[in-house]
Amino acid sequence: MGNDLLTTAGIAHRLAISAERARRLCLRADFPRPVHSAPYFDLWRVSDIETWLLEGRQPDY
């Protein structure tokens, strides 16, 4: 699972939040940086997001 990647929509689905909320979450300074950026989407490692959550970050649902 360490190399699995998520788009913003994937993050929304995984965290059970709206796509808009996921977009705002991804803009936070303390949120992991994407591992790949393209003109229409970014990709994040699942492991980076899980680590961020386990470190006690509050997603502000």
TORKE-802507 format. One record per residue: residue in one letter; x negated, z negated, y negated of N, C-alpha, C in turn. Coordinates in steps of 0.1 Angstrom, whole numbers, plus 5000, padded with zeros to 4 digits. Atoms other than C-alpha are relative to their C-alpha. Layout:
BEGIN
aXZYXZYXZY...
//
This chain:
BEGIN
m499250005012500050005000499150004987g500950015011497049964977499950124992n500249875007496950334968501450064996d498749945003500750384964500150004985l499949995014501650504930501550014996l498650005005504850464909500050064986t499749955014506250644879500849894993t499250105007508250454853501349985007a498750014992511450534873499749925012g500350074988509750394904499849854997i500150145004508850074885501449944998a498650045002512450044874500749975013h499450024987513650084909499549875007r500750114993511149834924500349874994l499750135006511849564898501549984997a498550015001515649634898500449984985i499750005014515749704860500350144996s499649865005516949994839498750084997a501249915003514650294833499649974985e500450035013514750214796499249874999r500750135000513649854802498650025006a501349974994510849984824499150074991r500849935010509650214797499549904989r500450105010509549924772498949905007l501050094993507749704798498650075001c501249934999505149974803499250014987l500650005013504349964766499349874996r500550135004503449594766498550005001a501450015000499849514759499449945012d500550074988499549294790500450075012f499649924988501049554814498850085004p501149924995498549734836500050144994r500149875005497250064823500350105011p499849904989498350374842498750065005v501249954994495850524866499950154997h500049855003496950884857501150024989s499049965010498651024826500150155000a499749865002500251364824501050024989p499249985012502251524796501449945001y498650054998505651404811500149885008f499950124992504851104832498649935001d501250084997502350824839500249955014l499950064987501450674873499249875000w500650134998500650314881499849975014r500150044986499250164912500949885003v499150114996501749944930499249875000s500850134999498949684936499749954986d500250055013498249664899501249934994i498850065005501849594891500349875007e499850124992502149344919499149884996t500950105005499049164907500449944987w499550045013500449154872501149905001l498850094998503648994884499549875006l500550124993501748744907499249914990e500750085009499648634878500949924990g499150085008502748494862500550074988r499549925012503548774837501550005002q498550005000507248764827500450144996p499549865004508949104828501050004989d498950005011511548994802501150095004y498849924995514449144822501049994989
//
